[in-house]
């Protein structure tokens, strides 16, 4: 059941033509935020990352949630260090998504326990 929910949530997020970054582009101030808002492929990666992060945040036990939040905050600092360099930002997102996908996959294999 949870796997079906996860697949549905991810497909809805990916299919939404009006999908926007996980933050308000109107309030984007830093070069990395502006690049995410201005580059569709980065925007799409940001939306996928945000959806996966939110799903995991709700599914993981408290201790794992705290660790994931700390990892996300560290990742945001790394993303910020990329500035507006699209290649760097793409690599940062792909690396973070690899981790989130693996955690979600492992969670699904364990049957949500």
C-alpha positions in Angstrom: 0.0 0.0 0.0 2.8 2.4 0.9 4.7 1.5 -2.2 1.6 2.4 -4.3 1.3 5.7 -2.4 4.9 6.5 -3.0 4.7 5.7 -6.7 1.5 7.8 -7.1 3.0 10.8 -5.3 6.2 10.7 -7.4 4.3 10.3 -10.6 1.9 13.2 -9.8 4.9 15.4 -8.9 6.7 14.5 -12.1 3.6 14.9 -14.3 2.6 18.3 -13.1 3.4 20.8 -15.9 3.3 23.7 -13.4 5.7 22.1 -11.0 7.9 24.7 -9.4 11.0 24.5 -7.3 10.5 23.4 -3.7 11.0 27.0 -2.6 9.4 30.3 -3.8 11.3 31.4 -7.0 9.9 34.9 -6.3 12.0 35.0 -3.2 15.1 33.3 -4.7 18.1 35.4 -3.6 21.2 33.2 -3.9 22.9 32.2 -7.2 22.0 28.5 -6.7 18.3 29.3 -6.0 18.1 31.5 -9.1 19.8 28.8 -11.2 17.3 26.2 -10.0 14.4 28.5 -10.9 15.9 29.4 -14.3 16.9 25.9 -15.4 14.0 23.5 -16.0 16.2 20.4 -15.5 17.4 21.7 -12.1 13.9 22.7 -11.2 12.7 19.1 -12.0 15.5 17.6 -9.9 14.6 20.0 -7.1 10.9 18.9 -7.2 11.8 15.2 -7.2 14.2 15.7 -4.3 11.6 17.6 -2.3 8.9 15.0 -2.9 11.2 12.1 -1.9 12.5 14.0 1.1 8.9 14.8 2.3 7.8 11.2 1.9 10.8 9.9 3.8 10.4 12.5 6.5 6.9 11.2 7.2 7.8 7.5 7.0 11.1 7.2 8.9 11.4 6.8 12.6 12.3 9.9 14.6 16.1 9.2 14.9 16.4 8.5 11.2 14.4 11.6 10.5 16.8 13.8 12.5 19.8 12.3 10.6 18.1 12.8 7.3 17.3 16.5 8.2 20.9 17.1 9.2 22.1 15.5 5.9 19.7 17.7 4.0 21.0 20.8 5.7 24.6 19.8 4.9 23.6 19.1 1.3 22.0 22.6 1.0 25.3 24.1 2.0 27.1 22.1 -0.7 24.4 23.1 -3.2 24.9 26.8 -2.2 28.7 26.4 -2.8 28.0 25.6 -6.5 26.7 29.1 -7.1 25.0 29.3 -10.5 27.1 26.5 -12.1 24.5 24.2 -13.7 26.9 21.3 -14.0 27.8 21.5 -10.3 24.2 21.9 -9.3 23.1 18.9 -11.4 25.8 16.7 -9.9 24.8 17.8 -6.4 21.1 17.0 -7.0 22.0 13.7 -8.7 24.1 12.7 -5.7 21.5 13.7 -3.2 18.7 11.9 -5.2 20.8 8.8 -5.3 20.9 8.7 -1.5 17.2 9.5 -1.1 16.2 6.9 -3.7 18.4 4.3 -1.9 16.8 5.0 1.4 13.3 4.9 -0.1 14.1 1.6 -1.9 15.5 0.0 1.3 12.4 1.2 3.2 10.1 -0.4 0.6 12.1 -3.7 0.6 11.6 -3.9 4.4 7.9 -3.5 3.9 7.8 -0.1 5.6 9.0 -1.3 8.9 
